[in-house]
C-alpha cells in the first residue's frame, strides 16, 4: 500500500517541524502524527483484487483487536 500511495503522490511533502513525537520510552520510535501535503489527483476505482486485499486486511486488523 505504501508504494501505491507514494507513487500516486509524487509531490508529497512532510511537515517535519510539526510532527508530534512519541513520548513513551522503550521500543517506540517515530511520531504520533506527521502532517503532510500533496496535490490531489483524480479518484481511481479499486480493482476487484485490490478491494479484496483491503477487505482481507481490515478483517485481519479487526480480528487482532479482539
HUMOWO-V175192 format. One record per backbone hydrogen bond with DSSP energy under -0.5 kcal/mol. NH is the residue of the N-H (numbers start at 1). CO is the residue of the C=O. E is the energy in kcal/mol with one decimal. If there is no record, write none. Layout:
nh: <NH	NH>
co: <CO	CO>
e: <E	E>
This chain:
nh: <5	6	7	8	9	12	13	15	16	18	19	20	21	22	32	33	37	40	51	52	53	54	55	56	57	58	59	60	61	62	63	64	65	66>
co: <1	2	3	4	5	9	37	35	14	15	16	33	19	30	20	20	13	38	47	48	49	50	51	52	53	54	55	56	57	58	59	60	61	63>
e: <-2.6	-2.6	-2.3	-2.2	-1.0	-1.9	-2.5	-3.1	-1.3	-2.3	-1.3	-2.2	-0.7	-1.7	-3.3	-1.1	-2.1	-0.6	-2.7	-2.1	-2.0	-2.4	-2.4	-2.5	-2.4	-2.5	-2.3	-1.9	-2.2	-2.5	-2.5	-2.1	-1.4	-1.0>
